[in-house]
Amino acid sequence: MEQIPIIDFSLFDQIDCSKEIKRASETIGFFYLKNHGISQDEAKEFFDLSKEEKLKYTVNENYNGYVSVHQEMLDPSNQKIGDWKECFNFGKLHHEKPRSQILPPYFEGKSEFINKFEKKCHQLCMKILQAFAIALEIPPEEGGKNWFEQRHKYENDSGDTLRILHYPPIKHNIDEKDIRAGSHTDYGTLTILFQKDIGGLEVELPSTKQWISAPVINDCVLINIADLLEYWSKGLFKSTKHRVVFNDDTVKKDRYSIAYFCHAENDAGLDPIPSKYLENLVPVNLEKGISYGVDGVKKPSTAGEHLIYFCIEMGGTQSTEAKGYGYHVLRVQENSPAYTVGIEPFFDYIVGINGVQLVIDSSYLQEQLLLNIDKEVILLIYSTKEQEFREVSLIPNKDWSSNSQDGLIGCSIRYCLYESTNENVWHILDVAVDSPAEMAGLVSMTDYVIGTPHATLRNESDFYDLIDVYLGKPLRLYVYNADFDVCREVIIVPNHEWGGEGSLGCGVGYGYLHRIPKTNKFKSHEQEFTLPWDASPQETRMESSVPATTTNLTNYQHYNPENDTITPTLYHVESNNNEQNAEFFTPANLQPKMMNIEKVSNESENIITSEKVGINDREIEEAFEEKVILNEKQGKQD
């Protein structure tokens, strides 16, 4: 059986070393490097960071590097729960400062060392890529041995990530569903892996599909080819599946590793490497499982687009959800065109219509709906729950409702950024016995408060202000359950008289660590299950009567109202969040297909008075508004 080769990198300047790297990359896609230039002392110091307990307390949304146990799922097709690991990601450093995150206090004191270690990893990747260029005999006029370096400049924006990983021991019988890290490939250019003491990594041989061990070898780092390099080489180099498993020797021990994911800069093109060794090879797909040119899927042209597509289509683990602006769906009327095609309040954004991307807030969407009354239109929808785009077909019309105020498609919208929607929720943690939370039927760990009919909750403090205002009074909350992919209405009475701590009697988490997980698509919505609360059939999710087609944002053009032109676009165009048409989140029914919510009557556009609650909501909501205004004056509001 093949084994992963060990290559002496002190011979880097010799052609034989480059040929060994090329040969290993063509067959297994993995190889060990010894004499690689990063000392064991440096690696040990970085491993010591991974044992710092303060890692676990970086739950504020600004400390967005921490990923908890079971939060990531690398192989959703075969896993029932997320990976048994936790990790901390350091974004690429830019101008000596973390570009997209604030480091926790502990790491701030180590920032100089972290900077130095990350740069050494990047430099090692550049030397390895030089070896590839030498072995491929790239002509000097095409860039020669610097061909890869020209596409991986450290100072330019890219997806480079340095990650500390900790795989905790299992102190109980292993659940058959548990795995330390599911089968996957990496999607950048190269990955450097530092392992220590405890193994468990396995690699799938491309030739036989058998799994072999990638043991810890002292003084060596493990290198693997990632998807972009496989694509650049037309499949000559193998981006190989790998996983981390439990075995009898390691199950009750901590496992630590450090990974450096090397990505090409965002603007780097994706044309094949100019090498004679690739002339007779057929190009491969960059995202495995996606057929370019079929169903409107457009081939990416830069490494940055590849990164975006992977986030959207494949749910990559180094990724975040897509970024951009769109019309947030706040309310969907029963039996409306939007209702019929399964558009979901809170989770869905309208980002395009009939091939035109809605990159700025304008009257274009409204105009197109008016021009197409009683005609079919195609809406591009981004789901923050599924973290993917889809197209839906509907017919704007006035016949579905006798109320002229209900609009042509039957939904209320607000133009805003959809990047962090899944983080602007409140995760229900532990629920105390006999607490208001238990009485209301809130479910520990799987329930998320997503809104309320009483107000718009724009940030973390708004929720706690709302609780304060509703002390001793019934409060209506919209709650999403991740296990069953359903929403419901909950009525809770916050109070301090129930006999325990807090007015709710439950822990509440907010921020990156507590965002709504991506929906597990293998779960059938038609399967029978028992909901953990009293529910009617309307609370179970129903499939749309019109199937949606998953698509890419890059198929869409973009409309410029200043000169009344439509032009092709590949990226979201950033614009200022326009709050002029912002309205309170006041749905009479958040989604009849998903929720069983009693109809309520509106005293005004922004105030809901519920007969079921039976209290003067107006006075309470005015108190909440006063509290929000006070926060704004104190600088607490965004």
C-alpha positions as CSV (number, residue, x, y, z in Angstrom):
1,M,0.0,0.0,0.0
2,E,1.2,3.5,-0.8
3,Q,2.6,5.6,2.0
4,I,3.0,9.4,2.3
5,P,6.6,10.2,1.3
6,I,9.0,12.2,3.4
7,I,11.0,14.9,1.4
8,D,14.1,16.7,2.6
9,F,13.5,20.3,1.9
10,S,17.1,21.3,2.7
11,L,17.7,20.1,-0.9
12,F,15.2,22.7,-2.2
13,D,17.6,24.2,-4.7
14,Q,18.2,20.8,-6.3
15,I,15.9,19.7,-9.2
16,D,15.5,16.3,-7.6
17,C,13.6,17.8,-4.6
18,S,11.2,19.6,-7.0
19,K,10.6,16.3,-8.9
20,E,9.9,14.5,-5.6
21,I,7.3,17.1,-4.7
22,K,5.7,16.9,-8.1
23,R,5.6,13.1,-8.0
24,A,4.0,13.0,-4.5
25,S,1.4,15.6,-5.6
26,E,0.5,13.6,-8.7
27,T,-0.1,10.4,-6.8
28,I,-1.2,11.0,-3.2
29,G,-1.6,14.8,-2.9
30,F,0.2,14.7,0.5
31,F,3.9,14.7,1.5
32,Y,5.9,15.4,4.6
33,L,8.7,18.0,4.7
34,K,11.7,17.9,6.9
35,N,14.2,20.7,7.3
36,H,11.5,23.1,6.3
37,G,12.8,26.1,8.2
38,I,10.2,26.5,11.0
39,S,11.8,25.4,14.3
40,Q,10.3,23.0,16.7
41,D,10.5,25.6,19.4
42,E,8.4,28.0,17.4
43,A,5.8,25.3,16.7
44,K,5.8,24.3,20.4
45,E,5.2,27.9,21.4
46,F,2.2,28.1,19.1
47,F,0.9,24.8,20.3
48,D,1.0,26.2,23.8
49,L,-1.5,28.9,22.7
50,S,-4.0,26.3,21.9
51,K,-4.2,25.1,25.5
52,E,-5.1,28.6,26.7
53,E,-8.5,28.3,28.4
54,K,-9.3,31.9,27.5
55,L,-10.0,30.7,24.0
56,K,-13.3,29.4,25.1
57,Y,-14.6,32.7,26.3
58,T,-14.3,34.6,23.0
59,V,-18.0,34.5,22.4
60,N,-18.4,38.2,21.6
61,E,-19.2,38.8,18.0
62,N,-16.0,40.9,17.6
63,Y,-13.9,37.9,18.7
64,N,-15.2,36.0,15.7
65,G,-12.3,33.5,15.5
66,Y,-13.6,30.8,17.8
67,V,-15.5,27.8,16.5
68,S,-17.1,25.4,19.1
69,V,-17.4,21.6,19.2
70,H,-20.1,20.4,16.8
71,Q,-20.4,23.8,15.1
72,E,-18.6,22.8,11.9
73,M,-19.7,19.9,9.8
74,L,-17.1,19.0,7.1
75,D,-19.0,16.1,5.6
76,P,-22.7,16.9,5.8
77,S,-23.7,14.1,3.4
78,N,-22.4,11.5,5.8
79,Q,-22.4,13.2,9.2
80,K,-25.4,13.5,11.5
81,I,-23.8,16.0,13.9
82,G,-20.8,18.4,13.6
83,D,-17.2,17.7,14.1
84,W,-15.8,16.9,17.6
85,K,-13.3,19.7,17.6
86,E,-12.9,23.4,18.5
87,C,-10.7,25.8,16.8
88,F,-9.6,29.5,16.6
89,N,-9.0,31.2,13.3
90,F,-6.6,34.1,12.8
91,G,-7.5,36.1,9.7
92,K,-4.7,37.2,7.4
93,L,-2.7,40.1,8.9
94,H,-2.6,43.3,6.9
95,H,-0.5,46.3,7.7
96,E,0.5,44.6,11.0
97,K,-3.1,44.4,12.3
98,P,-5.7,41.7,12.1
99,R,-7.8,42.6,9.1
100,S,-11.2,41.3,10.0
101,Q,-11.2,40.6,13.7
102,I,-10.2,41.9,17.1
103,L,-7.9,39.5,19.0
104,P,-8.9,38.4,22.5
105,P,-6.8,40.0,25.2
106,Y,-4.7,37.0,25.7
107,F,-3.7,36.9,22.0
108,E,-3.1,40.6,21.9
109,G,-0.1,40.0,24.1
110,K,1.2,37.4,21.7
111,S,0.4,39.3,18.5
112,E,4.0,39.9,17.6
113,F,4.8,36.2,17.8
114,I,1.6,35.3,15.9
115,N,2.5,37.7,13.1
116,K,6.0,36.3,12.8
117,F,4.7,32.7,12.8
118,E,2.1,33.4,10.1
119,K,4.6,35.1,7.9
120,K,7.0,32.1,8.2
121,C,4.2,29.8,7.1
122,H,3.4,32.0,4.1
123,Q,7.1,32.1,3.2
124,L,7.4,28.3,3.4
125,C,4.3,28.0,1.1
126,M,6.0,30.3,-1.4
127,K,9.2,28.1,-1.5
128,I,7.1,25.0,-2.0
129,L,5.2,26.7,-4.9
130,Q,8.6,27.7,-6.4
131,A,9.4,24.0,-6.3
132,F,6.2,23.3,-8.2
133,A,7.1,25.9,-10.8
134,I,10.6,24.5,-11.3
135,A,9.2,20.9,-11.7
136,L,6.6,22.1,-14.2
137,E,9.2,24.0,-16.2
138,I,7.1,27.1,-16.5
139,P,8.7,29.3,-19.2
140,P,10.5,32.5,-17.9
141,E,8.4,34.7,-20.2
142,E,5.3,33.3,-18.3
143,G,6.7,34.0,-14.9
144,G,9.1,31.0,-14.5
145,K,9.7,29.9,-10.9
146,N,7.8,33.0,-9.7
147,W,4.5,32.2,-11.4
148,F,2.8,31.2,-8.2
149,E,4.4,33.9,-6.1
150,Q,2.9,36.5,-8.4
151,R,-0.5,35.2,-7.4
152,H,0.1,34.9,-3.7
153,K,1.5,38.2,-2.6
154,Y,1.3,38.5,1.2
155,E,0.2,42.1,1.2
156,N,-2.8,41.6,-1.1
157,D,-6.2,40.4,0.1
158,S,-6.8,36.7,0.1
159,G,-8.4,33.9,2.2
160,D,-5.2,33.0,4.0
161,T,-6.1,31.6,7.5
162,L,-4.0,30.3,10.4
163,R,-6.0,27.9,12.6
164,I,-5.4,26.4,16.0
165,L,-7.3,23.1,16.4
166,H,-8.2,21.2,19.6
167,Y,-9.9,17.8,19.5
168,P,-11.1,17.1,23.0
169,P,-11.0,13.6,24.5
170,I,-14.2,11.6,24.7
171,K,-14.9,10.8,28.4
172,H,-17.9,8.6,27.6
173,N,-18.8,5.9,25.1
174,I,-18.2,7.1,21.6
175,D,-21.4,8.0,19.8
176,E,-21.5,6.4,16.4
177,K,-22.4,9.8,15.0
178,D,-19.3,11.5,16.4
179,I,-16.2,12.1,14.3
180,R,-13.3,14.4,15.0
181,A,-13.3,15.9,11.5
182,G,-15.4,14.7,8.6
183,S,-14.0,13.7,5.2
184,H,-13.2,16.8,3.1
185,T,-10.7,18.5,0.8
186,D,-9.3,22.0,1.4
187,Y,-10.2,24.6,-1.1
188,G,-7.2,27.0,-1.3
189,T,-3.8,26.3,-2.9
190,L,-1.8,24.5,-0.2
191,T,-2.2,23.6,3.5
192,I,0.6,23.2,6.0
193,L,-0.3,21.0,9.0
194,F,1.7,20.9,12.2
195,Q,0.8,17.8,14.3
196,K,1.8,17.0,17.8
197,D,1.9,13.7,19.8
198,I,-1.6,12.4,19.0
199,G,-2.5,11.2,15.5
200,G,-5.8,10.3,14.0
201,L,-5.5,11.9,10.5
202,E,-6.3,9.7,7.6
203,V,-5.9,10.3,3.9
204,E,-7.9,8.6,1.1
205,L,-5.6,7.3,-1.6
206,P,-6.9,8.6,-5.0
207,S,-5.9,5.4,-6.8
208,T,-7.7,2.9,-4.6
209,K,-10.0,5.0,-2.4
210,Q,-8.5,3.2,0.7
211,W,-7.8,5.2,3.8
212,I,-4.3,5.3,5.1
213,S,-2.9,6.9,8.3
214,A,-0.9,10.1,8.3
215,P,1.0,9.7,11.5
216,V,2.8,12.3,13.5
217,I,6.4,12.5,12.4
218,N,8.7,14.6,14.6
219,D,10.5,17.5,13.0
220,C,8.2,17.2,9.9
221,V,5.3,19.2,8.6
222,L,2.6,17.7,6.5
223,I,1.7,19.4,3.2
224,N,-1.4,18.8,1.2
225,I,-2.7,20.0,-2.2
226,A,-5.9,21.9,-2.1
227,D,-8.7,22.4,-4.7
228,L,-7.3,25.5,-6.4
229,L,-3.9,23.9,-7.2
230,E,-5.7,20.8,-8.6
231,Y,-7.7,23.1,-10.8
232,W,-4.8,25.1,-12.0
233,S,-2.9,21.9,-12.9
234,K,-5.9,20.5,-14.8
235,G,-6.1,17.6,-12.2
236,L,-2.4,16.7,-12.5
237,F,-2.0,17.4,-8.8
238,K,-4.5,15.8,-6.4
239,S,-6.6,17.6,-3.8
240,T,-7.1,14.5,-1.7
241,K,-9.9,13.8,0.8
242,H,-8.8,13.5,4.5
243,R,-10.4,13.2,7.9
244,V,-9.6,12.9,11.6
245,V,-11.0,9.8,13.3
246,F,-11.2,8.3,16.8
247,N,-9.2,5.2,17.6
248,D,-8.6,3.2,20.8
249,D,-5.2,4.9,21.4
250,T,-6.4,8.5,21.0
251,V,-10.0,8.6,22.0
252,K,-9.4,9.6,25.6
253,K,-6.6,12.1,24.8
254,D,-6.5,15.7,23.7
255,R,-5.3,16.2,20.1
256,Y,-3.8,19.5,18.9
257,S,-2.8,20.6,15.5
258,I,-2.0,23.9,13.7
259,A,-3.1,24.4,10.0
260,Y,-2.1,27.2,7.7
261,F,-4.4,27.5,4.7
262,C,-2.7,29.3,1.8
263,H,-5.0,30.9,-0.7
264,A,-4.3,32.9,-3.9
265,E,-5.0,36.6,-3.7
266,N,-8.6,37.4,-4.5
267,D,-7.9,39.0,-7.9
268,A,-5.7,36.1,-9.2
269,G,-6.9,34.6,-12.4
270,L,-7.8,30.9,-12.8
271,D,-6.2,30.2,-16.2
272,P,-4.2,26.9,-16.2
273,I,-0.5,26.8,-15.4
274,P,1.5,27.4,-18.6
275,S,3.4,24.1,-18.6
276,K,4.1,21.6,-21.2
277,Y,3.1,18.9,-18.8
278,L,-0.6,20.1,-18.9
279,E,-1.0,20.5,-22.6
280,N,-2.9,17.3,-23.1
281,L,-4.9,17.3,-19.9
282,V,-8.6,18.1,-19.7
283,P,-9.6,20.9,-17.2
284,V,-11.4,19.8,-14.1
285,N,-14.2,21.5,-12.2
286,L,-13.0,23.8,-9.4
287,E,-15.9,23.0,-7.1
288,K,-16.4,19.3,-7.1
289,G,-20.0,18.2,-7.9
290,I,-20.8,21.4,-9.8
291,S,-21.3,21.2,-13.6
292,Y,-20.4,24.5,-15.1
293,G,-22.7,25.7,-17.9
294,V,-25.6,23.6,-16.6
295,D,-28.6,25.2,-14.8
296,G,-27.1,28.6,-15.1
297,V,-23.9,27.9,-13.1
298,K,-21.2,30.2,-14.2
299,K,-17.5,29.3,-14.0
300,P,-15.6,31.6,-11.6
301,S,-12.8,33.6,-13.2
302,T,-10.8,34.6,-10.1
303,A,-9.7,33.0,-6.8
304,G,-11.9,35.4,-4.9
305,E,-15.0,34.3,-6.9
306,H,-14.0,30.7,-6.2
307,L,-13.9,31.5,-2.5
308,I,-17.3,33.1,-2.6
309,Y,-18.8,30.3,-4.7
310,F,-17.4,27.7,-2.3
311,C,-19.1,29.5,0.6
312,I,-22.4,29.6,-1.2
313,E,-22.5,26.3,-3.0
314,M,-20.4,24.0,-0.8
315,G,-20.7,25.4,2.7
316,G,-16.9,25.4,3.1
317,T,-15.6,25.5,6.7
318,Q,-13.2,28.4,6.4
319,S,-15.9,30.5,4.9
320,T,-18.6,32.8,6.3
321,E,-21.9,33.4,4.7
322,A,-22.1,35.5,1.6
323,K,-21.9,39.3,2.0
324,G,-24.1,42.0,0.4
325,Y,-27.3,43.9,0.4
326,G,-30.8,42.9,-0.4
327,Y,-34.5,43.4,0.5
328,H,-35.0,41.6,3.8
329,V,-38.4,39.8,3.9
330,L,-40.1,40.9,7.2
331,R,-43.6,39.7,6.5
332,V,-45.4,37.3,4.2
333,Q,-49.2,37.4,3.8
334,E,-51.1,34.1,3.7
335,N,-52.1,33.0,0.2
336,S,-50.0,35.7,-1.5
337,P,-47.7,35.0,-4.4
338,A,-44.7,35.2,-2.1
339,Y,-46.4,32.7,0.3
340,T,-47.1,30.3,-2.6
341,V,-43.5,29.9,-3.6
342,G,-42.2,29.5,0.0
343,I,-40.5,32.8,0.6
344,E,-39.6,32.8,4.3
345,P,-39.7,35.9,6.6
346,F,-36.5,36.7,8.5
347,F,-34.3,34.2,6.6
348,D,-34.9,35.3,3.0
349,Y,-33.6,38.3,1.1
350,I,-34.7,39.4,-2.4
351,V,-31.5,40.2,-4.2
352,G,-32.4,40.2,-7.9
353,I,-35.3,40.2,-10.3
354,N,-35.3,38.9,-13.9
355,G,-31.6,38.7,-14.2
356,V,-30.8,42.1,-12.6
357,Q,-29.1,42.2,-9.2
358,L,-30.5,44.7,-6.7
359,V,-27.2,46.1,-5.5
360,I,-28.6,49.5,-4.3
361,D,-31.9,50.6,-2.7
362,S,-34.0,52.1,-5.5
363,S,-37.4,51.9,-7.0
364,Y,-36.3,49.3,-9.6
365,L,-37.8,46.3,-7.8
366,Q,-41.2,48.1,-7.4
367,E,-41.1,49.3,-11.1
368,Q,-40.4,45.8,-12.4
369,L,-43.3,44.3,-10.4
370,L,-45.7,47.0,-11.7
371,L,-44.5,46.4,-15.3
372,N,-45.1,42.7,-14.9
373,I,-48.5,42.5,-13.3
374,D,-50.1,39.2,-14.2
375,K,-46.8,38.1,-15.8
376,E,-44.2,35.7,-14.6
377,V,-41.1,37.2,-12.9
378,I,-38.0,35.4,-11.6
379,L,-36.8,36.5,-8.1
380,L,-33.3,35.7,-6.9
381,I,-33.5,34.9,-3.2
382,Y,-30.6,34.5,-0.7
383,S,-31.4,32.3,2.3
384,T,-29.4,33.1,5.3
385,K,-30.5,29.8,6.8
386,E,-29.3,27.6,3.9
387,Q,-26.6,30.1,3.0
388,E,-27.3,29.8,-0.7
389,F,-29.1,31.5,-3.5
390,R,-32.2,30.2,-5.3
391,E,-34.6,31.4,-7.9
392,V,-38.4,31.4,-7.5
393,S,-41.0,32.1,-10.1
394,L,-44.1,34.0,-9.2
395,I,-46.8,36.2,-10.8
396,P,-47.4,39.7,-9.3
397,N,-51.1,40.4,-9.2
398,K,-53.9,42.2,-7.4
399,D,-56.4,39.4,-7.3
400,W,-54.9,37.4,-4.4
401,S,-56.2,39.9,-1.8
402,S,-59.2,42.2,-1.6
403,N,-57.1,44.7,0.4
404,S,-55.2,47.1,-2.0
405,Q,-52.7,47.7,0.8
406,D,-51.3,44.1,0.6
407,G,-49.2,44.8,-2.5
408,L,-48.5,42.7,-5.6
409,I,-46.6,39.8,-4.1
410,G,-47.7,40.0,-0.4
411,C,-44.5,40.7,1.5
412,S,-43.0,43.5,3.5
413,I,-39.4,44.2,2.9
414,R,-36.5,46.4,4.1
415,Y,-33.3,47.1,2.3
416,C,-30.3,46.1,4.4
417,L,-27.0,44.1,4.7
418,Y,-27.6,40.4,5.0
419,E,-24.1,39.4,6.1
420,S,-24.7,38.9,9.8
421,T,-28.4,38.0,9.9
422,N,-27.8,34.6,11.4
423,E,-25.8,36.2,14.2
424,N,-28.4,38.8,15.2
425,V,-30.3,36.1,17.1
426,W,-30.4,35.0,20.7
427,H,-29.5,31.4,21.3
428,I,-31.3,29.7,24.2
429,L,-28.7,27.8,26.3
430,D,-29.5,26.1,29.6
431,V,-33.2,26.3,30.7
432,A,-33.9,26.1,34.5
433,V,-36.7,23.9,35.9
434,D,-40.0,25.8,36.6
435,S,-38.5,29.0,35.0
436,P,-40.4,31.3,32.7
437,A,-38.4,29.9,29.9
438,E,-39.5,26.3,30.7
439,M,-43.1,27.4,31.1
440,A,-43.0,29.0,27.7
441,G,-41.6,25.8,26.2
442,L,-38.2,27.1,25.2
443,V,-35.8,24.3,24.2
444,S,-32.2,24.3,25.4
445,M,-29.4,24.6,22.8
446,T,-31.7,24.3,19.7
447,D,-34.0,27.3,20.1
448,Y,-33.1,30.7,18.7
449,V,-35.1,33.9,19.3
450,I,-35.3,35.6,15.9
451,G,-37.7,38.5,16.5
452,T,-40.8,39.9,18.1
453,P,-43.9,41.6,16.8
454,H,-43.3,44.5,19.2
455,A,-40.1,46.0,17.8
456,T,-37.1,45.7,15.5
457,L,-34.2,44.1,17.4
458,R,-31.0,45.5,15.7
459,N,-28.3,44.5,18.2
460,E,-27.6,42.5,21.3
461,S,-28.7,45.1,23.9
462,D,-32.1,45.6,22.2
463,F,-33.3,42.1,23.4
464,Y,-32.3,42.7,27.0
465,D,-34.0,46.2,26.9
466,L,-37.1,44.5,25.6
467,I,-37.0,42.0,28.5
468,D,-36.7,44.8,31.0
469,V,-39.7,46.7,29.6
470,Y,-41.8,43.5,29.7
471,L,-41.1,42.5,33.3
472,G,-44.2,40.9,34.6
473,K,-46.0,41.2,31.3
474,P,-46.6,38.6,28.5
475,L,-44.0,39.0,25.8
476,R,-44.4,37.5,22.3
477,L,-41.3,36.1,20.7
478,Y,-40.7,34.4,17.4
479,V,-38.5,31.3,17.9
480,Y,-36.7,29.1,15.4
481,N,-35.7,25.5,16.3
482,A,-32.7,24.2,14.5
483,D,-33.3,20.5,15.1
484,F,-36.7,20.6,13.4
485,D,-36.2,23.5,11.0
486,V,-39.5,25.2,12.2
487,C,-40.6,28.5,13.6
488,R,-43.2,29.1,16.3
489,E,-44.6,31.9,18.5
490,V,-43.7,31.8,22.2
491,I,-45.3,33.9,24.9
492,I,-43.1,34.3,28.0
493,V,-43.6,36.4,31.1
494,P,-40.2,37.7,32.4
495,N,-40.2,38.0,36.2
496,H,-37.9,37.7,39.2
497,E,-40.5,35.9,41.4
498,W,-40.2,32.4,39.9
499,G,-37.5,31.4,42.4
500,G,-34.4,31.3,40.4
501,E,-31.8,33.5,38.8
502,G,-32.6,35.9,36.0
503,S,-36.0,37.1,34.7
504,L,-36.1,34.4,32.0
505,G,-34.5,31.5,33.8
506,C,-32.3,30.5,30.9
507,G,-28.9,31.3,29.5
508,V,-28.8,33.4,26.3
509,G,-25.9,33.5,23.8
510,Y,-25.3,36.1,21.1
511,G,-22.7,36.5,18.4
512,Y,-20.6,34.4,16.1
513,L,-20.5,31.4,18.4
514,H,-24.3,31.4,18.7
515,R,-25.5,32.0,15.1
516,I,-28.1,29.7,13.5
517,P,-26.4,26.7,12.0
518,K,-26.7,25.9,8.4
519,T,-29.7,23.6,7.7
520,N,-28.8,20.0,7.4
521,K,-30.0,19.2,3.9
522,F,-30.1,15.4,4.2
523,K,-32.9,15.7,6.8
524,S,-36.3,15.0,5.2
525,H,-39.0,17.4,6.0
526,E,-41.5,14.7,5.4
527,Q,-40.3,12.4,8.1
528,E,-42.4,11.9,11.2
529,F,-41.1,13.3,14.4
530,T,-42.4,14.6,17.7
531,L,-41.9,18.3,18.4
532,P,-40.7,19.2,21.9
533,W,-43.6,21.6,22.4
534,D,-47.4,21.5,21.7
535,A,-47.7,22.1,18.0
536,S,-50.2,22.1,15.3
537,P,-49.4,20.9,11.8
538,Q,-48.8,24.4,10.5
539,E,-45.6,24.5,12.6
540,T,-43.9,21.8,10.6
541,R,-42.1,23.1,7.6
542,M,-43.9,22.5,4.3
543,E,-42.1,22.4,1.0
544,S,-42.8,25.1,-1.6
545,S,-45.3,24.2,-4.2
546,V,-43.0,25.7,-6.8
547,P,-39.5,24.1,-6.7
548,A,-36.7,26.5,-6.4
549,T,-33.5,26.4,-8.5
550,T,-30.2,26.9,-6.8
551,T,-28.2,29.5,-8.7
552,N,-25.3,31.9,-8.5
553,L,-25.4,35.6,-7.9
554,T,-22.9,36.1,-10.7
555,N,-25.6,35.2,-13.4
556,Y,-27.2,38.6,-12.5
557,Q,-26.6,42.0,-13.9
558,H,-26.7,45.2,-11.9
559,Y,-29.0,48.2,-12.3
560,N,-27.7,51.8,-12.0
561,P,-30.5,54.3,-11.5
562,E,-28.3,57.3,-11.9
563,N,-27.9,56.7,-15.7
564,D,-30.7,54.1,-16.1
565,T,-28.3,51.4,-17.3
566,I,-28.0,47.7,-16.6
567,T,-24.5,46.2,-16.7
568,P,-23.0,42.7,-15.9
569,T,-21.6,42.3,-12.4
570,L,-19.7,39.6,-10.6
571,Y,-19.6,41.0,-7.1
572,H,-22.0,42.5,-4.6
573,V,-21.6,46.3,-4.9
574,E,-21.3,47.8,-1.4
575,S,-23.7,50.6,-0.6
576,N,-24.7,52.5,2.5
577,N,-27.5,50.9,4.4
578,N,-30.6,53.0,3.7
579,E,-32.9,53.2,6.7
580,Q,-35.4,55.6,5.1
581,N,-37.9,52.8,4.5
582,A,-37.1,50.9,7.6
583,E,-40.2,49.6,9.4
584,F,-40.8,47.8,12.6
585,F,-40.8,44.0,12.4
586,T,-44.6,43.6,12.8
587,P,-45.8,40.6,10.9
588,A,-49.3,39.5,11.6
589,N,-48.2,36.0,10.8
590,L,-44.4,35.4,10.4
591,Q,-45.0,32.6,8.0
592,P,-48.3,30.6,7.9
593,K,-46.5,27.6,6.4
594,M,-44.0,27.6,9.3
595,M,-45.8,29.1,12.2
596,N,-49.2,28.9,14.0
597,I,-49.5,32.5,15.0
598,E,-52.8,34.0,16.2
599,K,-54.0,36.8,13.9
600,V,-53.5,40.2,15.6
601,S,-54.9,43.6,14.8
602,N,-52.7,46.6,14.1
603,E,-53.4,49.9,15.8
604,S,-50.8,51.4,13.5
605,E,-48.1,50.3,11.1
606,N,-45.6,49.9,13.9
607,I,-47.7,48.8,16.8
608,I,-49.4,45.4,17.3
609,T,-52.1,44.9,19.9
610,S,-52.8,41.2,20.6
611,E,-56.1,40.1,22.0
612,K,-54.4,37.0,23.2
613,V,-51.9,39.0,25.3
614,G,-54.7,41.3,26.6
615,I,-52.5,44.2,27.7
616,N,-51.8,47.7,26.6
617,D,-48.9,47.0,24.2
618,R,-48.8,50.6,23.1
619,E,-47.6,51.9,26.5
620,I,-45.0,49.1,26.7
621,E,-43.7,49.7,23.3
622,E,-43.4,53.4,23.8
623,A,-41.3,52.6,26.9
624,F,-39.1,50.3,24.8
625,E,-38.7,53.1,22.2
626,E,-37.7,55.5,24.9
627,K,-35.1,53.0,26.1
628,V,-33.7,52.6,22.6
629,I,-33.5,56.4,22.2
630,L,-31.6,56.6,25.5
631,N,-29.2,53.9,24.3
632,E,-28.6,55.9,21.1
633,K,-27.7,59.0,23.1
634,Q,-25.3,56.9,25.2
635,G,-23.6,55.6,22.1
636,K,-24.8,52.0,22.4
637,Q,-26.6,51.9,19.1
638,D,-24.9,51.1,15.8
